[in-house]
């Protein structure tokens, strides 16, 4: 990848953002994310309360309140506390399948949006993309859970780990180390979405530039939107009780936008690579199957192709 190729990729990414209507796709994706996040959180905390850690759920709630915009905290808090305190066992038993299905709808919409960013057609059957959406929801959820767990553990865990590893200076580096681990886990989660969601045949590390862009913008936008909501925007005066929901929707909208912009960047970098084109995963598999079938037919035939040509010419 040359510097001129990088410039072309950035310029083409900017053009594709307008041509592919990424802002409109981000609005649709944020709608599905809002519909999916509450069932996912309810299912997640239904599992957390079963663990033998009394303060884990409260620590996770406090961390979520720090990540989402301040005006959206009452909305998240009201939904989670009301549902979990009232019907905790019911959500974990009868509503589990429906909850997983609803929570995966955001990833199903994400698969469609990423196909548009990569300029490929979705030829995979519906059952395959839906199972892929469920798998992506579970995998990214597990990765983000591990990242949150690293953030939650405090300096005492760093001191304990330094004592166990016989590294006295590790306790001083632990506050920085846990945030590095959390960001790395977030990068892997976004890379996993870029790698598996679109119908594109690519290397896993090829999705790293877009993942870095998406995660860095997500962190920056979270702080900037939080500052804007606290000091400038007062959605409660404009929208009343819906102010927290509007702030939550706005936060998801901009994060969905940077996620799609990262996919656009990866697509253009793939075009500027040595291959120079984007190959669809499903089409490549079909071609390989057809070639294997042809080879099997030739091997099973009694008369070789060259001898048959000689007999025809005679």
Secondary structure, DSSP 8 states (H G I E B T S, - for coil): --HHHHHHHHHHHHHHHHHTTHHHHHHHHHHHHHHHHHHHHHHHHHHHTTSS-TTHHHHHHHHHHHHS-GGGHHHHHHHHHHHHHHHHHHHHHTTHHHHHHHHTHHHHHHHHHHHHHTT----S-HHHHHHHHHHHHHHHHHHHHHHHHHHHS-HHHHHHHHHHHT-TTHHHHHHHHHHHHHHHHHHHHHHHHHHHSSS-B--SGGGHHHHHHHHHHHHHHHHHHHHHHHHT--HHHHHGGGHHHHHHHHHHHHHHHHHHHHHHHHHHHHHTSSS-S-B-HHHHHHHHHHHHHHHHHHHH-SS-HHHHHHHHH-
